[in-house]
Amino acid sequence: MKKPIAIMLALLGAQAALAMPLTVPQIQTASTQTTRYDCKDGKSVSVQYTNTRNHQSFAALTVDGRKLLFVNVIAGSGAKYVADQYTWWTKGPQANLYDEMAAKDSPPLLADCEARKK
């Protein structure tokens, strides 16, 4: 009888953890910046960029109602961030959001996005 209770408590704890902010004490934030992009289809997206003291970069944005944390990876040009099946790729003030599971000739989910000037 103790096992089902322990499993339920673990599940409840996991749900509570989802609502908590993500903190990783070993990785310290150096800077954070939020940029708003306007895309050619009239949609807009707000992206929070975080740079860490150990030179990692992250981008947090909402895709299909899910808040995702994108991690910077090697790119030939610009800054490329990946999370789940998605790629957020920026070059200067321009950005596109791709679904890597979509057909090869599919357009980006968000295309020709332009950072708003401050």
C-alpha positions in Angstrom: 0.0 0.0 0.0 2.9 2.3 0.6 4.1 2.1 -3.0 1.0 3.7 -4.6 1.1 6.6 -2.1 4.8 7.1 -2.8 4.1 7.2 -6.5 1.3 9.7 -6.1 3.4 11.9 -4.0 6.2 11.7 -6.5 3.8 12.7 -9.3 2.4 15.6 -7.3 5.9 16.7 -6.6 6.8 16.5 -10.3 3.7 18.7 -11.1 4.7 21.2 -8.5 8.3 21.3 -9.9 6.9 22.2 -13.3 5.5 25.4 -11.9 8.8 26.3 -10.1 11.4 28.6 -11.9 14.4 26.7 -13.3 17.5 27.4 -11.3 20.9 25.7 -11.9 23.3 26.9 -9.2 26.3 25.7 -11.2 25.5 27.9 -14.2 25.4 31.6 -13.3 23.6 34.2 -15.5 25.8 36.9 -16.9 23.1 38.8 -18.7 19.4 38.6 -19.8 17.7 40.5 -22.6 14.2 40.3 -23.9 13.6 41.0 -27.6 10.2 41.2 -29.4 10.0 40.2 -33.0 7.3 41.0 -35.6 6.9 38.4 -38.3 5.7 38.8 -41.9 2.5 37.0 -41.2 1.5 39.5 -38.6 2.4 37.3 -35.6 4.9 38.5 -33.0 7.0 36.6 -30.5 8.9 37.7 -27.4 12.2 35.9 -26.8 14.2 36.1 -23.6 17.9 35.6 -24.2 20.2 34.5 -21.4 24.0 34.4 -21.5 25.9 32.7 -18.7 29.3 33.2 -17.2 30.5 30.0 -18.7 29.7 31.3 -22.2 26.5 29.3 -22.8 23.5 31.0 -24.4 19.8 30.2 -24.1 16.6 31.5 -25.6 13.2 31.1 -24.0 10.1 31.5 -26.1 6.6 30.0 -26.4 5.8 27.7 -29.3 2.2 26.3 -29.8 1.4 27.4 -26.2 4.4 25.6 -24.7 7.1 27.6 -23.0 10.4 26.1 -24.2 14.1 26.7 -23.3 16.2 26.7 -26.5 20.0 25.9 -26.2 22.5 27.6 -28.5 24.3 25.2 -30.9 26.9 25.6 -33.6 25.7 27.5 -36.7 27.5 28.4 -39.9 25.9 31.9 -39.7 24.0 33.7 -37.0 22.8 32.2 -33.7 21.0 28.9 -33.8 19.0 27.6 -30.8 17.2 24.2 -30.5 14.5 22.8 -28.3 12.5 19.7 -28.8 11.7 19.5 -32.5 12.2 23.3 -33.1 15.0 25.5 -34.3 15.1 29.3 -33.6 17.6 30.8 -35.9 18.7 34.5 -35.8 21.0 36.5 -37.9 21.3 40.2 -36.9 17.8 41.5 -36.3 16.1 38.7 -38.4 14.8 35.4 -37.2 12.9 32.3 -38.2 11.3 29.4 -36.3 11.5 26.0 -37.9 9.8 22.7 -37.1 12.4 20.0 -37.9 9.7 17.3 -38.0 7.9 19.1 -40.8 8.3 18.2 -44.5 11.6 19.4 -46.0 9.9 22.0 -48.2 7.6 23.3 -45.4 7.9 27.0 -44.7 9.1 28.2 -41.2 6.5 28.3 -38.5 7.5 32.0 -38.0 9.2 33.6 -41.0 11.0 36.8 -41.7 10.7 38.0 -38.1 12.3 41.3 -37.4 13.5 42.5 -34.0 11.7 45.7 -32.9 13.9 48.7 -32.5 14.1 50.0 -28.9 
